[in-house]
């Protein structure tokens, strides 16, 4: 009977016997004279053996089943089956981590197998070996097998697979039992081999080979929509041939697409926090973007792919640093230290590429020159020339004519010395709010040809914000030109102009001129100076994103284009796609009043240019209406500015109020409007 017991401890019985947890006595022909105490000893020994055989059976199922992708596996497990045993087998997930788990478990079970061999040799030498001695030798494996079975239950019942399995195994390391902790450590080091291979390939080479969807980073296998312009999204969707035709005529090339990679948070190991996971995703995306430089993949995709040395000859060194982590369970400080070292290396390299090859400083200068109307001479001449051509042009062809005039104007001003204007193209906004406005100048926007790899900094949402600023400033500049044109007509005419018309025009010119000066000099030039200084002092890619977003937020807030988003929190510093802290579709109250002022000026210029020296009665009534509207707008503007100053403060607000209400010109005649007393 002792030899049969040892035989059962080693050999696996039929699979049906493993399912019977309580009925085990049929496995042996027990004599009636067997003592109940011996029966109990034998039961415990058999239970240990059954646990061992369950572990062996689990490993055999994993190794013998056909490798299947996660999609195919779900189809198998959801199908019906008449055989209960086979149905249990198909529930075991497949993948590299499960195989590594079984390899580690096989190593752990070697000690048990060696113990059985030793007992058999001992039995041959001493046939009187007792059940008590056998149980004393294998008793230590009882808790170990129970722990290993609970690990397999995680895989079978909870469907834990991939790198998530590593995190779920860590609790066994700190269970307080040395044998279980040592076994868990052995199994984790076995699964670490797969995890750190995935991690090395992703961080060092930007490659993601994951047939079983076991890594926590997923390849979307499509372009990232956050970096796609509306035209590119329409082209990819092939919505209509008409749209495609329009977009193909665009002179400005769109930036290359960025591959979509994202985190499957359900697969992130427990020992990796959110910031570290984001950093790992961020690093792999950087490597992918650098290796897919469109300027260097035109000749030979296979050879050119590795031509750019991201790691400056130290890729093997960094690969081995990450790989060395697999030999231990997990050390948070060491792991994060290696990840941070790799991140710093990559971000510094990308920063240098942006400055040297992407010409970041030059791009920022162009944004100031065109989006912020820094080249005043160009837009002054462009608006003056284009105004007469736009009047009799249909809305369908107005943008083509504006582009032609824009290019011709720039060519005449700059000649062959400066052709940066070729990187820009005028277009119209597609928003429903502006499409109803008949004034074409309100709907004009500008496209910019962005060089690689700056397209990850100047992504579509950022360029949308720059276009809001451009439209706002262009409308202001156009109104200023119209007012000066009306002034020139009044000055050059021999007829005497009505004093009330002259006064209203001067008041409007004063407001618009001071607004334009404040926006261009006090805000835009000052903010761009701060931005350029911060970019030059930066030494990492994340620093560029941070200072650039702070610049946009401050610029749009101080120009009153959009309302700041006080609740906005940057989700993670190490994230490729981030948006500035502004409310995208919420113009500030100041902006709404300024737009009303500009619309009032446009209407006044249009009507006043038709008036004669002697105003008729209807014209006088119309003038009075203009004057009342002007008083209301001025009062609203000053009141909102002062309320905003009281709420948030800011020297720029106080400076603007002082310029607009210079010498208390507007507020001194309004005793109920106590703005002057508060400021002066």
ABEGO torsion letter per residue (X at the ends): XAAAAAAAAABBBBAAAAABAABAAAABBBBAABBAAAAAAAAAAAAAAAAAAAAAAAAAAAAABBBBBAAAAAAAAABBBABAAAAAAAABBBEAAAAAAAAAAAAAAAAAAAAAAAAAAAAAABAABBAAAAAAAAAAAAAAAAAAAAAAAAAAAAGBBEAAAAAAAAAAAAAGBAAAAAAAAAAAAAAAAAAAAAAAAAAAAGBBBBAAGABABBBAGBBBAAABBAAAAAAAAGABAAAAAAAAABABBBBBBBBBBBBBAAABBAABBAAAAAAAAAAAAAAAAAAABAAAAAABAAAAAAABBAAGGAAAAAAAAAAAAAABABBAAAAAAAAAAAAAAAAAAAAAAAAAAAGAAAAAAAAAAAAAGABAAAAAAAAAAAAAAAAABBAAAAAAAAAAAAAAAAAAAAEAABAAAAABBBBBBABAAAAABABAAAABBBBBBBBOAAAAABBAAAAAAAAAAAAAAAAAAAAAAAAAAAAAAAAABABBBBAAAAAAAAAAAAAAAAAAAAAAAAAAAAAAAAAAAAAAABABAAAAAAAAAAAAAAAAAAAGABBBBAABBBABABBABBBBBBBAABBBAAAAAAAAAAAAAAAAAAAAAABBABBBAAAAAAAAAAAAAAAAAAAAAAAAAAAAAAAAEEAAAAAAAAAAABGGAAAAABAABAAAAAAX
